[in-house]
Amino acid sequence: MSTNKDALTSVLSYWHAVQTFGAKATDEVLANPVWSQRFPAMMEGIRSPDIGTRNTTLLPLEVLNAIARRDECLYDFHADPDGIRLYASHRGQPPSLPFEVKEAVLLPREEALRRYGASCLYYAAELGVGRKGE
């Protein structure tokens, strides 16, 4: 059974998706007309002239997965050996790891999203490190 916390880690607001993946990757995915049919309320929020409404519109996991597959994403994600922490680095660059972490494994963004959750990727992008279950 899924908890509310599990459900929350499977979505990001538009603004958080932009911070996590970049505006280009996010906006190019949202430009696909398929989302208007599948998630009309989401697209209504994205197209809102009110910036607050647009920025707080939640993007479901299906949309986040499509964004994560884009080559234009800003960050790569690396898991530490214990599988608890996730680090972000600018795409194609090695991660800046804390001294106690000797190495981290590069994960495809979609796999990082599945294993760690959307909120963890956001924290990794914003703070440099996210923790599983955040």
C-alpha positions, 0 to 999 in steps of 0.5 A, spaced: 500 500 500 502 506 498 503 512 503 501 519 502 509 520 503 510 515 497 505 519 493 508 526 494 515 523 492 512 521 485 510 528 483 514 535 482 511 542 481 512 545 475 517 550 478 521 544 482 521 540 475 525 546 472 530 546 478 531 539 477 531 538 470 532 545 467 527 549 463 528 546 456 527 539 458 521 541 462 518 545 457 519 541 451 516 535 454 510 539 456 509 542 449 507 535 447 500 535 445 499 528 448 499 531 455 493 535 454 489 529 452 491 525 458 492 530 464 487 536 462 487 539 469 495 539 469 495 543 462 490 548 464 495 550 470 501 550 466 498 554 461 495 559 466 497 566 465 498 566 473 505 565 474 503 562 481 498 557 478 503 555 473 509 554 478 505 550 483 502 545 478 503 538 479 507 534 474 505 526 475 511 521 475 509 519 467 511 526 465 517 527 470 519 520 467 519 523 460 523 529 462 528 525 465 529 522 459 531 528 455 538 529 453 537 537 455 537 535 462 541 540 467 544 534 471 546 527 472 545 523 478 550 519 482 548 514 488 553 513 494 555 506 495 550 505 501 544 507 497 542 512 501 544 519 498 544 521 491 548 527 489 547 531 483 552 534 478 552 538 472 551 534 466 557 530 463 561 533 470 563 528 475 560 529 482 563 534 488 563 528 493 564 529 501 570 527 503 567 521 506 564 518 500 570 516 495 565 514 489 558 514 487 555 510 481 552 514 475 545 513 475 540 514 468 536 520 471 529 515 470 532 510 474 534 515 479 527 518 479 524 511 480 529 509 486 530 515 490 523 519 488 522 526 485 523 530 491 530 527 492 532 529 485 530 536 487 534 536 493 540 533 490 539 538 484 538 544 489 543 542 495 548 537 491 545 532 495 538 528 497 536 522 501 532 517 499 525 518 502 525 525 502 
